Amino acid sequence: MELKEYNACVKQWADALFRFACKCTGNQEDAGDVVQNSFAVLWEKRGSVDPEKAKSFLFQVAYRQSVDIFRRKGGVTYSEEPEYAESYHPGHSDLKRVLDRALERLDEQSRALVLLKDYEGYRYEEIAQITGLSDSQVKVYLHRARKTLKEYLVSVEHII
């Protein structure tokens, strides 16, 4: 990977990586660190990373760093309104709050799987590569995570 390809990766994937890291870590400061460290690792390994696989590589590094932060802090604790909530969907704060609380109920692995599949649009095979799980494990864990989210979201007290 050359400097031009690296800069194209930064321009193309920085925002998506930041959103993913925000959801996984629960705050912008940690997410910024995760993104910066992910791109630093990509730069260090630029000789062995195929430019076409850079996105997958970046999300794999970000996923692992987010899990490390999650474990170090003992889990993500959101305030009443996550600090990054209004930056994404102004005017939809009630829905955003409910969705954030629903995601909060998931363990770090389940949350990352939902984010990778439903927010970032990865295929099962790509998620398996990023997380180190098998395709079937990804499908099963994602099914369970979605079931947990559904149970939370359709309960009477969470209907908007």
C-alpha positions in Angstrom: 0.0 0.0 0.0 1.4 3.3 -1.1 0.8 6.7 0.6 -1.9 7.7 -2.0 -3.8 4.5 -1.2 -3.4 5.0 2.5 -4.7 8.6 2.2 -7.7 7.3 0.2 -8.5 4.8 3.0 -8.4 7.6 5.6 -10.7 9.8 3.5 -13.1 6.9 2.7 -13.3 5.0 6.0 -12.6 7.4 8.8 -16.2 8.5 9.4 -17.6 5.0 9.3 -14.8 3.7 11.6 -15.5 6.6 14.0 -19.3 5.8 14.2 -18.5 2.2 14.8 -16.0 3.0 17.5 -18.4 5.5 19.2 -21.1 2.8 19.4 -18.7 0.2 20.7 -16.9 2.4 23.3 -19.7 4.7 24.3 -17.9 8.0 23.9 -16.1 10.2 21.4 -12.7 10.4 23.1 -12.2 6.7 23.2 -13.6 6.4 19.7 -11.1 9.0 18.4 -8.3 7.0 20.0 -9.5 3.8 18.5 -9.7 5.4 15.0 -6.3 7.0 15.3 -4.7 3.8 16.5 -6.4 1.8 13.8 -4.9 4.0 11.1 -1.5 3.9 12.8 -1.6 0.1 12.7 -2.6 0.2 9.1 0.3 2.5 8.3 2.7 0.3 10.2 1.5 -2.8 8.3 1.0 -1.1 5.0 3.4 -3.4 3.3 1.4 -6.5 4.1 -2.1 -5.1 3.7 -3.8 -5.3 0.4 -5.5 -2.0 -0.4 -8.7 -3.8 -1.3 -8.8 -5.4 2.1 -8.0 -2.2 4.1 -11.5 -1.6 5.2 -11.8 -5.0 6.7 -8.4 -4.7 8.3 -9.3 -1.3 9.9 -12.6 -2.6 11.3 -10.8 -5.7 12.7 -8.3 -3.5 14.5 -11.0 -1.1 15.7 -13.1 -4.0 16.9 -10.3 -5.5 18.9 -9.3 -2.1 20.4 -12.9 -1.4 21.3 -13.3 -4.7 23.0 -10.1 -4.0 25.0 -11.4 -0.6 26.1 -14.8 -2.1 27.0 -13.2 -4.8 29.1 -10.7 -2.3 30.7 -13.6 0.0 31.8 -15.8 -2.9 32.9 -18.5 -2.2 30.2 -19.9 0.8 28.5 -22.1 3.1 30.6 -24.1 5.7 28.7 -25.3 8.9 30.2 -29.0 9.9 29.8 -28.0 11.2 26.3 -24.8 9.8 24.7 -22.5 12.7 24.0 -22.5 12.0 20.3 -26.3 11.5 19.9 -27.2 14.9 18.4 -24.3 14.9 15.9 -25.9 12.1 13.9 -29.7 12.5 13.8 -30.9 15.8 15.1 -34.6 15.7 15.7 -34.7 12.0 16.3 -33.3 12.0 19.9 -36.1 9.9 21.4 -35.6 7.1 18.9 -31.8 7.4 19.1 -32.0 7.2 22.9 -34.2 4.1 22.8 -31.9 2.4 20.2 -28.8 3.3 22.3 -30.4 1.9 25.4 -31.3 -1.3 23.5 -27.7 -1.6 22.2 -26.5 -1.0 25.8 -28.2 -4.2 26.9 -25.9 -6.3 24.6 -22.5 -7.6 25.5 -19.6 -6.2 23.6 -19.4 -9.0 21.1 -23.1 -8.9 20.3 -23.1 -5.1 20.0 -20.2 -5.2 17.6 -21.9 -7.9 15.5 -25.1 -5.8 15.2 -23.1 -2.7 14.4 -21.0 -4.4 11.7 -23.9 -6.1 10.0 -26.8 -3.6 10.4 -25.0 -0.3 10.7 -21.9 -0.8 8.4 -23.4 -3.4 6.1 -20.7 -6.1 6.2 -21.5 -9.6 5.0 -21.4 -12.6 7.4 -18.1 -13.8 5.9 -16.5 -10.4 6.5 -17.7 -10.1 10.0 -16.3 -13.6 10.7 -12.9 -12.5 9.5 -13.0 -9.3 11.5 -14.1 -10.9 14.8 -12.3 -14.2 14.4 -15.6 -16.2 14.7 -16.9 -18.8 12.2 -19.7 -17.8 9.8 -22.1 -20.0 11.7 -21.2 -18.4 15.0 -21.7 -15.0 13.5 -25.2 -15.9 12.3 -26.2 -17.5 15.7 -24.8 -14.7 17.8 -26.3 -12.1 15.6 -29.7 -13.9 15.7 -29.6 -13.9 19.5 -28.5 -10.3 19.6 -31.4 -9.2 17.4 -33.8 -11.3 19.4 -32.7 -9.4 22.6 -33.0 -6.1 20.8 -36.5 -7.0 19.6 -37.6 -8.0 23.0 -36.4 -4.7 24.5 -37.8 -2.5 21.7 -41.3 -4.0 21.6 -41.8 -3.9 25.3 -44.6 -1.4 26.2 -42.4 1.0 28.1 -40.0 1.5 25.2 -42.6 2.2 22.4 -42.2 5.7 21.3 
